[in-house]
């Protein structure tokens, strides 16, 4: 009986040690996530992450500064496409990015008196993964920088 309780105590100690290591690892990951999210939030270029349902899962404030404020729920992919209508087919590039797993851009678009450079890039987690879980859209305001204008 004493042998079983000693074995049980060792197992409990092992589990407590594993729990402490997992907690420490979790806290480290949360800290890194916080740093990364803060870095994205404070980028000087617009950053949006689009999931495979074409929903914006993350958007920094620079997107609103570049595109302007929007009413009724904020920006979504459909509203972006509507803004670019006839000038740039964002939906097509998002679809191509998901399907082909390639970076697209830069594409320069003139919208509301501003020149905006658009990049679309897949989030490839694993090289051999069959699916792309998300696409990143970067927006850069290049108004007044005629030397970098790309006609595409």
VMD Tcl script that builds the backbone (N, CA, C; Angstrom):
set m [mol new atoms 456]
animate dup $m
set s [atomselect $m all]
$s set {name element resname resid chain x y z} {
  {N N UNK 1 A 0.815 -1.190 0.000}
  {CA C UNK 1 A 0.000 0.000 0.000}
  {C C UNK 1 A 0.865 1.264 0.000}
  {N N UNK 2 A 1.956 1.226 0.793}
  {CA C UNK 2 A 2.860 2.376 0.861}
  {C C UNK 2 A 3.532 2.609 -0.478}
  {N N UNK 3 A 3.794 1.511 -1.209}
  {CA C UNK 3 A 4.431 1.616 -2.522}
  {C C UNK 3 A 3.523 2.347 -3.513}
  {N N UNK 4 A 2.215 2.046 -3.451}
  {CA C UNK 4 A 1.254 2.697 -4.349}
  {C C UNK 4 A 1.138 4.183 -4.047}
  {N N UNK 5 A 1.114 4.557 -2.770}
  {CA C UNK 5 A 0.986 5.975 -2.430}
  {C C UNK 5 A 2.251 6.739 -2.818}
  {N N UNK 6 A 3.415 6.109 -2.717}
  {CA C UNK 6 A 4.660 6.743 -3.155}
  {C C UNK 6 A 4.676 6.948 -4.659}
  {N N UNK 7 A 4.201 5.960 -5.398}
  {CA C UNK 7 A 4.114 6.066 -6.859}
  {C C UNK 7 A 3.119 7.153 -7.245}
  {N N UNK 8 A 2.003 7.178 -6.524}
  {CA C UNK 8 A 0.981 8.187 -6.790}
  {C C UNK 8 A 1.521 9.591 -6.520}
  {N N UNK 9 A 2.269 9.758 -5.432}
  {CA C UNK 9 A 2.869 11.064 -5.121}
  {C C UNK 9 A 3.839 11.491 -6.221}
  {N N UNK 10 A 4.632 10.541 -6.723}
  {CA C UNK 10 A 5.575 10.863 -7.803}
  {C C UNK 10 A 4.826 11.302 -9.059}
  {N N UNK 11 A 3.749 10.608 -9.368}
  {CA C UNK 11 A 2.955 10.964 -10.551}
  {C C UNK 11 A 2.345 12.351 -10.397}
  {N N UNK 12 A 1.842 12.644 -9.195}
  {CA C UNK 12 A 1.264 13.965 -8.931}
  {C C UNK 12 A 2.335 15.040 -9.073}
  {N N UNK 13 A 3.523 14.802 -8.531}
  {CA C UNK 13 A 4.625 15.761 -8.657}
  {C C UNK 13 A 4.995 15.973 -10.123}
  {N N UNK 14 A 5.040 14.882 -10.879}
  {CA C UNK 14 A 5.357 14.979 -12.309}
  {C C UNK 14 A 4.306 15.804 -13.033}
  {N N UNK 15 A 3.032 15.553 -12.716}
  {CA C UNK 15 A 1.944 16.311 -13.342}
  {C C UNK 15 A 1.983 17.785 -12.942}
  {N N UNK 16 A 2.276 18.068 -11.681}
  {CA C UNK 16 A 2.388 19.460 -11.222}
  {C C UNK 16 A 3.526 20.172 -11.950}
  {N N UNK 17 A 4.645 19.483 -12.123}
  {CA C UNK 17 A 5.784 20.058 -12.849}
  {C C UNK 17 A 5.404 20.332 -14.314}
  {N N UNK 18 A 4.726 19.385 -14.939}
  {CA C UNK 18 A 4.292 19.562 -16.331}
  {C C UNK 18 A 3.316 20.725 -16.441}
  {N N UNK 19 A 2.402 20.836 -15.475}
  {CA C UNK 19 A 1.435 21.940 -15.460}
  {C C UNK 19 A 2.157 23.285 -15.369}
  {N N UNK 20 A 3.167 23.368 -14.521}
  {CA C UNK 20 A 3.934 24.610 -14.367}
  {C C UNK 20 A 4.652 24.970 -15.666}
  {N N UNK 21 A 5.211 23.965 -16.341}
  {CA C UNK 21 A 5.898 24.221 -17.611}
  {C C UNK 21 A 4.918 24.689 -18.680}
  {N N UNK 22 A 3.749 24.061 -18.733}
  {CA C UNK 22 A 2.735 24.461 -19.713}
  {C C UNK 22 A 2.269 25.881 -19.431}
  {N N UNK 23 A 2.032 26.202 -18.169}
  {CA C UNK 23 A 1.608 27.558 -17.800}
  {C C UNK 23 A 2.660 28.582 -18.201}
  {N N UNK 24 A 3.920 28.249 -17.961}
  {CA C UNK 24 A 5.016 29.156 -18.332}
  {C C UNK 24 A 5.053 29.341 -19.847}
  {N N UNK 25 A 4.920 28.246 -20.588}
  {CA C UNK 25 A 4.904 28.324 -22.050}
  {C C UNK 25 A 3.727 29.127 -22.562}
  {N N UNK 26 A 2.563 28.944 -21.937}
  {CA C UNK 26 A 1.368 29.687 -22.325}
  {C C UNK 26 A 1.579 31.184 -22.114}
  {N N UNK 27 A 2.132 31.547 -20.974}
  {CA C UNK 27 A 2.384 32.962 -20.695}
  {C C UNK 27 A 3.376 33.560 -21.688}
  {N N UNK 28 A 4.404 32.796 -22.064}
  {CA C UNK 28 A 5.372 33.273 -23.053}
  {C C UNK 28 A 4.700 33.494 -24.403}
  {N N UNK 29 A 3.836 32.570 -24.802}
  {CA C UNK 29 A 3.128 32.703 -26.080}
  {C C UNK 29 A 2.195 33.907 -26.044}
  {N N UNK 30 A 1.473 34.090 -24.960}
  {CA C UNK 30 A 0.580 35.243 -24.834}
  {C C UNK 30 A 1.362 36.556 -24.894}
  {N N UNK 31 A 2.527 36.574 -24.285}
  {CA C UNK 31 A 3.370 37.772 -24.314}
  {C C UNK 31 A 3.825 38.065 -25.745}
  {N N UNK 32 A 4.274 37.029 -26.456}
  {CA C UNK 32 A 4.694 37.208 -27.846}
  {C C UNK 32 A 3.525 37.658 -28.714}
  {N N UNK 33 A 2.343 37.093 -28.496}
  {CA C UNK 33 A 1.153 37.508 -29.241}
  {C C UNK 33 A 0.855 38.983 -29.007}
  {N N UNK 34 A 0.994 39.419 -27.767}
  {CA C UNK 34 A 0.742 40.816 -27.431}
  {C C UNK 34 A 1.729 41.731 -28.147}
  {N N UNK 35 A 3.003 41.362 -28.152}
  {CA C UNK 35 A 4.011 42.158 -28.867}
  {C C UNK 35 A 3.691 42.218 -30.358}
  {N N UNK 36 A 3.388 41.065 -30.931}
  {CA C UNK 36 A 3.118 40.988 -32.361}
  {C C UNK 36 A 1.878 41.804 -32.724}
  {N N UNK 37 A 0.825 41.654 -31.956}
  {CA C UNK 37 A -0.414 42.387 -32.228}
  {C C UNK 37 A -0.185 43.896 -32.102}
  {N N UNK 38 A 0.570 44.301 -31.103}
  {CA C UNK 38 A 0.874 45.717 -30.923}
  {C C UNK 38 A 1.697 46.253 -32.088}
  {N N UNK 39 A 2.643 45.462 -32.554}
  {CA C UNK 39 A 3.451 45.876 -33.710}
  {C C UNK 39 A 2.573 46.054 -34.941}
  {N N UNK 40 A 1.660 45.121 -35.178}
  {CA C UNK 40 A 0.756 45.229 -36.327}
  {C C UNK 40 A -0.176 46.424 -36.180}
  {N N UNK 41 A -0.662 46.643 -34.985}
  {CA C UNK 41 A -1.593 47.739 -34.733}
  {C C UNK 41 A -0.937 49.090 -35.004}
  {N N UNK 42 A 0.364 49.185 -34.770}
  {CA C UNK 42 A 1.062 50.458 -34.899}
  {C C UNK 42 A 1.855 50.610 -36.192}
  {N N UNK 43 A 1.630 49.726 -37.156}
  {CA C UNK 43 A 2.299 49.860 -38.455}
  {C C UNK 43 A 1.879 51.154 -39.145}
  {N N UNK 44 A 2.782 51.710 -39.922}
  {CA C UNK 44 A 2.469 52.917 -40.686}
  {C C UNK 44 A 1.711 52.587 -41.967}
  {N N UNK 45 A 1.562 51.308 -42.273}
  {CA C UNK 45 A 0.774 50.888 -43.429}
  {C C UNK 45 A -0.449 50.123 -42.933}
  {N N UNK 46 A -1.506 50.144 -43.746}
  {CA C UNK 46 A -2.726 49.438 -43.376}
  {C C UNK 46 A -2.518 47.936 -43.437}
  {N N UNK 47 A -3.027 47.234 -42.451}
  {CA C UNK 47 A -2.871 45.780 -42.363}
  {C C UNK 47 A -4.224 45.161 -42.059}
  {N N UNK 48 A -4.621 44.193 -42.901}
  {CA C UNK 48 A -5.848 43.434 -42.661}
  {C C UNK 48 A -5.569 41.964 -42.875}
  {N N UNK 49 A -6.139 41.130 -42.020}
  {CA C UNK 49 A -6.064 39.692 -42.220}
  {C C UNK 49 A -7.468 39.213 -42.570}
  {N N UNK 50 A -7.552 38.475 -43.676}
  {CA C UNK 50 A -8.825 37.981 -44.189}
  {C C UNK 50 A -8.824 36.459 -44.074}
  {N N UNK 51 A -9.875 35.885 -43.472}
  {CA C UNK 51 A -9.932 34.428 -43.365}
  {C C UNK 51 A -10.505 33.813 -44.643}
  {N N UNK 52 A -10.585 32.486 -44.665}
  {CA C UNK 52 A -11.042 31.806 -45.875}
  {C C UNK 52 A -12.542 31.960 -46.126}
  {N N UNK 53 A -13.256 32.630 -45.226}
  {CA C UNK 53 A -14.660 32.988 -45.460}
  {C C UNK 53 A -14.785 34.438 -45.922}
  {N N UNK 54 A -13.639 35.055 -46.195}
  {CA C UNK 54 A -13.533 36.451 -46.627}
  {C C UNK 54 A -14.068 37.426 -45.573}
  {N N UNK 55 A -13.783 37.102 -44.330}
  {CA C UNK 55 A -14.115 37.981 -43.215}
  {C C UNK 55 A -12.822 38.595 -42.684}
  {N N UNK 56 A -12.874 39.862 -42.334}
  {CA C UNK 56 A -11.703 40.520 -41.758}
  {C C UNK 56 A -11.581 40.067 -40.303}
  {N N UNK 57 A -10.482 39.383 -40.001}
  {CA C UNK 57 A -10.269 38.893 -38.637}
  {C C UNK 57 A -9.393 39.838 -37.823}
  {N N UNK 58 A -8.643 40.689 -38.500}
  {CA C UNK 58 A -7.830 41.697 -37.820}
  {C C UNK 58 A -7.608 42.857 -38.777}
  {N N UNK 59 A -7.690 44.071 -38.239}
  {CA C UNK 59 A -7.464 45.270 -39.045}
  {C C UNK 59 A -6.855 46.316 -38.132}
  {N N UNK 60 A -5.784 46.963 -38.616}
  {CA C UNK 60 A -5.216 48.022 -37.785}
  {C C UNK 60 A -5.874 49.361 -38.111}
  {N N UNK 61 A -5.616 50.342 -37.273}
  {CA C UNK 61 A -6.258 51.648 -37.405}
  {C C UNK 61 A -5.796 52.402 -38.652}
  {N N UNK 62 A -4.622 52.060 -39.161}
  {CA C UNK 62 A -4.099 52.738 -40.347}
  {C C UNK 62 A -4.991 52.499 -41.561}
  {N N UNK 63 A -5.696 51.376 -41.598}
  {CA C UNK 63 A -6.642 51.119 -42.693}
  {C C UNK 63 A -7.672 52.240 -42.744}
  {N N UNK 64 A -8.234 52.611 -41.594}
  {CA C UNK 64 A -9.215 53.694 -41.543}
  {C C UNK 64 A -8.589 55.036 -41.902}
  {N N UNK 65 A -7.340 55.241 -41.512}
  {CA C UNK 65 A -6.659 56.490 -41.849}
  {C C UNK 65 A -6.436 56.601 -43.355}
  {N N UNK 66 A -6.149 55.484 -44.007}
  {CA C UNK 66 A -5.891 55.492 -45.448}
  {C C UNK 66 A -7.190 55.551 -46.243}
  {N N UNK 67 A -8.151 54.702 -45.902}
  {CA C UNK 67 A -9.387 54.603 -46.679}
  {C C UNK 67 A -10.460 55.578 -46.223}
  {N N UNK 68 A -10.313 56.095 -45.030}
  {CA C UNK 68 A -11.330 56.976 -44.481}
  {C C UNK 68 A -12.289 56.185 -43.608}
  {N N UNK 69 A -13.016 56.885 -42.751}
  {CA C UNK 69 A -13.963 56.187 -41.875}
  {C C UNK 69 A -15.146 55.649 -42.672}
  {N N UNK 70 A -15.781 54.643 -42.133}
  {CA C UNK 70 A -16.951 54.060 -42.782}
  {C C UNK 70 A -18.005 53.782 -41.717}
  {N N UNK 71 A -19.245 53.984 -42.083}
  {CA C UNK 71 A -20.350 53.762 -41.150}
  {C C UNK 71 A -20.804 52.314 -41.171}
  {N N UNK 72 A -21.647 51.984 -40.243}
  {CA C UNK 72 A -22.367 50.705 -40.209}
  {C C UNK 72 A -21.454 49.491 -40.182}
  {N N UNK 73 A -20.716 49.326 -39.118}
  {CA C UNK 73 A -19.968 48.096 -38.910}
  {C C UNK 73 A -18.537 48.088 -39.386}
  {N N UNK 74 A -18.050 49.146 -39.946}
  {CA C UNK 74 A -16.655 49.180 -40.370}
  {C C UNK 74 A -16.410 48.497 -41.703}
  {N N UNK 75 A -15.146 48.402 -42.046}
  {CA C UNK 75 A -14.757 47.839 -43.334}
  {C C UNK 75 A -14.941 46.329 -43.361}
  {N N UNK 76 A -15.353 45.829 -44.514}
  {CA C UNK 76 A -15.343 44.399 -44.795}
  {C C UNK 76 A -14.904 44.245 -46.247}
  {N N UNK 77 A -14.720 43.028 -46.698}
  {CA C UNK 77 A -14.181 42.797 -48.039}
  {C C UNK 77 A -15.121 43.342 -49.112}
  {N N UNK 78 A -16.423 43.193 -48.912}
  {CA C UNK 78 A -17.382 43.689 -49.901}
  {C C UNK 78 A -17.320 45.211 -50.023}
  {N N UNK 79 A -17.208 45.902 -48.889}
  {CA C UNK 79 A -17.111 47.364 -48.920}
  {C C UNK 79 A -15.802 47.815 -49.563}
  {N N UNK 80 A -14.725 47.069 -49.331}
  {CA C UNK 80 A -13.453 47.386 -49.985}
  {C C UNK 80 A -13.588 47.238 -51.496}
  {N N UNK 81 A -14.200 46.140 -51.929}
  {CA C UNK 81 A -14.379 45.916 -53.361}
  {C C UNK 81 A -15.241 47.013 -53.965}
  {N N UNK 82 A -16.272 47.424 -53.246}
  {CA C UNK 82 A -17.141 48.497 -53.718}
  {C C UNK 82 A -16.353 49.799 -53.873}
  {N N UNK 83 A -15.453 50.066 -52.947}
  {CA C UNK 83 A -14.613 51.260 -53.014}
  {C C UNK 83 A -13.705 51.224 -54.244}
  {N N UNK 84 A -13.180 50.039 -54.564}
  {CA C UNK 84 A -12.260 49.876 -55.694}
  {C C UNK 84 A -12.982 49.599 -57.011}
  {N N UNK 85 A -14.288 49.524 -56.987}
  {CA C UNK 85 A -15.089 49.095 -58.136}
  {C C UNK 85 A -14.630 49.751 -59.442}
  {N N UNK 86 A -14.379 48.896 -60.436}
  {CA C UNK 86 A -13.978 49.367 -61.755}
  {C C UNK 86 A -12.510 49.740 -61.860}
  {N N UNK 87 A -11.827 49.837 -60.728}
  {CA C UNK 87 A -10.417 50.227 -60.735}
  {C C UNK 87 A -9.500 49.064 -60.377}
  {N N UNK 88 A -10.022 48.167 -59.557}
  {CA C UNK 88 A -9.197 47.062 -59.072}
  {C C UNK 88 A -10.114 45.955 -58.566}
  {N N UNK 89 A -9.855 44.731 -59.004}
  {CA C UNK 89 A -10.665 43.587 -58.587}
  {C C UNK 89 A -9.996 42.895 -57.399}
  {N N UNK 90 A -10.258 43.418 -56.225}
  {CA C UNK 90 A -9.673 42.883 -54.998}
  {C C UNK 90 A -10.128 41.454 -54.740}
  {N N UNK 91 A -11.416 41.179 -54.958}
  {CA C UNK 91 A -11.951 39.827 -54.721}
  {C C UNK 91 A -11.215 38.793 -55.567}
  {N N UNK 92 A -10.936 39.135 -56.810}
  {CA C UNK 92 A -10.224 38.212 -57.703}
  {C C UNK 92 A -8.824 37.934 -57.156}
  {N N UNK 93 A -8.138 38.985 -56.717}
  {CA C UNK 93 A -6.788 38.797 -56.172}
  {C C UNK 93 A -6.809 37.997 -54.870}
  {N N UNK 94 A -7.819 38.210 -54.032}
  {CA C UNK 94 A -7.938 37.418 -52.803}
  {C C UNK 94 A -8.151 35.951 -53.157}
  {N N UNK 95 A -9.063 35.690 -54.098}
  {CA C UNK 95 A -9.316 34.306 -54.527}
  {C C UNK 95 A -8.056 33.665 -55.102}
  {N N UNK 96 A -7.340 34.402 -55.964}
  {CA C UNK 96 A -6.096 33.880 -56.549}
  {C C UNK 96 A -5.047 33.605 -55.479}
  {N N UNK 97 A -4.969 34.477 -54.516}
  {CA C UNK 97 A -3.998 34.319 -53.437}
  {C C UNK 97 A -4.294 33.055 -52.632}
  {N N UNK 98 A -5.563 32.826 -52.314}
  {CA C UNK 98 A -5.941 31.597 -51.603}
  {C C UNK 98 A -5.657 30.364 -52.452}
  {N N UNK 99 A -6.026 30.419 -53.718}
  {CA C UNK 99 A -5.918 29.253 -54.597}
  {C C UNK 99 A -4.476 28.953 -54.992}
  {N N UNK 100 A -3.748 29.974 -55.440}
  {CA C UNK 100 A -2.396 29.787 -55.977}
  {C C UNK 100 A -1.301 29.894 -54.919}
  {N N UNK 101 A -1.649 30.414 -53.736}
  {CA C UNK 101 A -0.679 30.559 -52.645}
  {C C UNK 101 A 0.497 31.460 -53.033}
  {N N UNK 102 A 0.183 32.548 -53.745}
  {CA C UNK 102 A 1.225 33.464 -54.213}
  {C C UNK 102 A 0.936 34.884 -53.730}
  {N N UNK 103 A 1.994 35.682 -53.663}
  {CA C UNK 103 A 1.845 37.102 -53.354}
  {C C UNK 103 A 1.391 37.835 -54.600}
  {N N UNK 104 A 0.544 38.812 -54.411}
  {CA C UNK 104 A 0.023 39.597 -55.522}
  {C C UNK 104 A 0.260 41.071 -55.208}
  {N N UNK 105 A 0.801 41.763 -56.185}
  {CA C UNK 105 A 0.996 43.190 -56.009}
  {C C UNK 105 A 2.443 43.563 -56.212}
  {N N UNK 106 A 2.718 44.818 -56.186}
  {CA C UNK 106 A 1.816 45.889 -55.798}
  {C C UNK 106 A 0.852 46.262 -56.921}
  {N N UNK 107 A -0.321 46.697 -56.507}
  {CA C UNK 107 A -1.319 47.253 -57.417}
  {C C UNK 107 A -1.635 48.649 -56.892}
  {N N UNK 108 A -1.522 49.638 -57.753}
  {CA C UNK 108 A -1.805 51.011 -57.349}
  {C C UNK 108 A -3.194 51.406 -57.825}
  {N N UNK 109 A -3.967 51.988 -56.916}
  {CA C UNK 109 A -5.349 52.350 -57.191}
  {C C UNK 109 A -5.574 53.781 -56.721}
  {N N UNK 110 A -6.287 54.545 -57.527}
  {CA C UNK 110 A -6.651 55.902 -57.147}
  {C C UNK 110 A -8.073 55.872 -56.579}
  {N N UNK 111 A -8.202 56.272 -55.311}
  {CA C UNK 111 A -9.492 56.214 -54.620}
  {C C UNK 111 A -9.667 57.462 -53.764}
  {N N UNK 112 A -10.801 58.130 -53.933}
  {CA C UNK 112 A -11.135 59.307 -53.117}
  {C C UNK 112 A -10.004 60.333 -53.072}
  {N N UNK 113 A -9.372 60.567 -54.206}
  {CA C UNK 113 A -8.297 61.543 -54.287}
  {C C UNK 113 A -6.969 61.078 -53.719}
  {N N UNK 114 A -6.884 59.820 -53.361}
  {CA C UNK 114 A -5.638 59.268 -52.827}
  {C C UNK 114 A -5.124 58.179 -53.757}
  {N N UNK 115 A -3.807 58.029 -53.765}
  {CA C UNK 115 A -3.190 56.902 -54.465}
  {C C UNK 115 A -2.841 55.863 -53.409}
  {N N UNK 116 A -3.380 54.665 -53.596}
  {CA C UNK 116 A -3.191 53.607 -52.613}
  {C C UNK 116 A -2.509 52.421 -53.276}
  {N N UNK 117 A -1.458 51.935 -52.657}
  {CA C UNK 117 A -0.760 50.736 -53.131}
  {C C UNK 117 A -1.279 49.546 -52.323}
  {N N UNK 118 A -1.682 48.493 -53.048}
  {CA C UNK 118 A -2.286 47.312 -52.422}
  {C C UNK 118 A -1.400 46.093 -52.662}
  {N N UNK 119 A -1.127 45.362 -51.599}
  {CA C UNK 119 A -0.415 44.083 -51.664}
  {C C UNK 119 A -1.333 43.020 -51.066}
  {N N UNK 120 A -1.377 41.851 -51.678}
  {CA C UNK 120 A -2.146 40.725 -51.142}
  {C C UNK 120 A -1.180 39.554 -51.010}
  {N N UNK 121 A -1.159 38.943 -49.836}
  {CA C UNK 121 A -0.191 37.879 -49.584}
  {C C UNK 121 A -0.831 36.753 -48.777}
  {N N UNK 122 A -0.525 35.492 -49.133}
  {CA C UNK 122 A -1.087 34.375 -48.373}
  {C C UNK 122 A -0.361 34.175 -47.048}
  {N N UNK 123 A -1.065 33.629 -46.088}
  {CA C UNK 123 A -0.458 33.218 -44.828}
  {C C UNK 123 A -0.214 31.723 -44.960}
  {N N UNK 124 A 1.011 31.371 -45.317}
  {CA C UNK 124 A 1.385 29.965 -45.471}
  {C C UNK 124 A 1.981 29.481 -44.162}
  {N N UNK 125 A 1.245 28.649 -43.460}
  {CA C UNK 125 A 1.731 28.149 -42.181}
  {C C UNK 125 A 2.739 27.031 -42.397}
  {N N UNK 126 A 2.389 26.081 -43.242}
  {CA C UNK 126 A 3.285 24.977 -43.570}
  {C C UNK 126 A 3.470 24.957 -45.072}
  {N N UNK 127 A 4.692 24.713 -45.525}
  {CA C UNK 127 A 4.959 24.682 -46.963}
  {C C UNK 127 A 4.092 23.663 -47.679}
  {N N UNK 128 A 3.899 22.515 -47.064}
  {CA C UNK 128 A 3.171 21.442 -47.726}
  {C C UNK 128 A 1.684 21.439 -47.393}
  {N N UNK 129 A 1.227 22.431 -46.647}
  {CA C UNK 129 A -0.182 22.494 -46.285}
  {C C UNK 129 A -1.034 22.661 -47.540}
  {N N UNK 130 A -2.172 22.025 -47.556}
  {CA C UNK 130 A -3.051 22.094 -48.717}
  {C C UNK 130 A -3.859 23.377 -48.759}
  {N N UNK 131 A -4.068 23.975 -47.621}
  {CA C UNK 131 A -4.908 25.165 -47.586}
  {C C UNK 131 A -4.161 26.349 -46.989}
  {N N UNK 132 A -4.609 27.520 -47.378}
  {CA C UNK 132 A -4.112 28.770 -46.821}
  {C C UNK 132 A -5.194 29.254 -45.857}
  {N N UNK 133 A -4.892 29.396 -44.574}
  {CA C UNK 133 A -5.927 29.774 -43.614}
  {C C UNK 133 A -6.335 31.243 -43.681}
  {N N UNK 134 A -5.468 32.083 -44.237}
  {CA C UNK 134 A -5.765 33.514 -44.270}
  {C C UNK 134 A -4.929 34.200 -45.344}
  {N N UNK 135 A -5.376 35.394 -45.689}
  {CA C UNK 135 A -4.674 36.256 -46.634}
  {C C UNK 135 A -4.485 37.598 -45.946}
  {N N UNK 136 A -3.331 38.208 -46.162}
  {CA C UNK 136 A -3.042 39.523 -45.606}
  {C C UNK 136 A -3.131 40.555 -46.724}
  {N N UNK 137 A -3.789 41.662 -46.429}
  {CA C UNK 137 A -3.850 42.793 -47.358}
  {C C UNK 137 A -3.116 43.952 -46.699}
  {N N UNK 138 A -2.140 44.494 -47.416}
  {CA C UNK 138 A -1.412 45.672 -46.949}
  {C C UNK 138 A -1.802 46.848 -47.826}
  {N N UNK 139 A -2.061 47.983 -47.211}
  {CA C UNK 139 A -2.425 49.205 -47.922}
  {C C UNK 139 A -1.428 50.293 -47.563}
  {N N UNK 140 A -0.912 50.946 -48.588}
  {CA C UNK 140 A 0.042 52.031 -48.366}
  {C C UNK 140 A -0.450 53.269 -49.096}
  {N N UNK 141 A -0.512 54.391 -48.401}
  {CA C UNK 141 A -0.906 55.647 -49.021}
  {C C UNK 141 A 0.319 56.243 -49.707}
  {N N UNK 142 A 0.299 56.275 -51.044}
  {CA C UNK 142 A 1.444 56.810 -51.794}
  {C C UNK 142 A 1.082 58.124 -52.476}
  {N N UNK 143 A 0.048 58.783 -51.997}
  {CA C UNK 143 A -0.354 60.075 -52.536}
  {C C UNK 143 A 0.816 61.045 -52.442}
  {N N UNK 144 A 1.094 61.723 -53.537}
  {CA C UNK 144 A 2.185 62.686 -53.559}
  {C C UNK 144 A 3.531 62.090 -53.880}
  {N N UNK 145 A 3.614 60.781 -53.968}
  {CA C UNK 145 A 4.868 60.101 -54.292}
  {C C UNK 145 A 4.780 59.566 -55.715}
  {N N UNK 146 A 4.778 60.475 -56.695}
  {CA C UNK 146 A 4.600 60.091 -58.098}
  {C C UNK 146 A 5.726 59.217 -58.631}
  {N N UNK 147 A 6.884 59.257 -58.001}
  {CA C UNK 147 A 8.012 58.461 -58.494}
  {C C UNK 147 A 7.792 56.969 -58.305}
  {N N UNK 148 A 6.917 56.599 -57.369}
  {CA C UNK 148 A 6.724 55.176 -57.098}
  {C C UNK 148 A 5.425 54.631 -57.680}
  {N N UNK 149 A 4.708 55.405 -58.450}
  {CA C UNK 149 A 3.418 54.986 -59.000}
  {C C UNK 149 A 3.600 53.816 -59.957}
  {N N UNK 150 A 2.892 52.738 -59.712}
  {CA C UNK 150 A 2.948 51.544 -60.548}
  {C C UNK 150 A 1.617 51.424 -61.267}
  {N N UNK 151 A 1.620 51.515 -62.589}
  {CA C UNK 151 A 0.383 51.348 -63.352}
  {C C UNK 151 A 0.188 49.889 -63.671}
  {N N UNK 152 A -0.794 49.278 -63.031}
  {CA C UNK 152 A -1.104 47.874 -63.293}
  {C C UNK 152 A -2.582 47.701 -63.361}
}
mol reanalyze $m
mol bondsrecalc $m
mol representation Tube
mol addrep $m
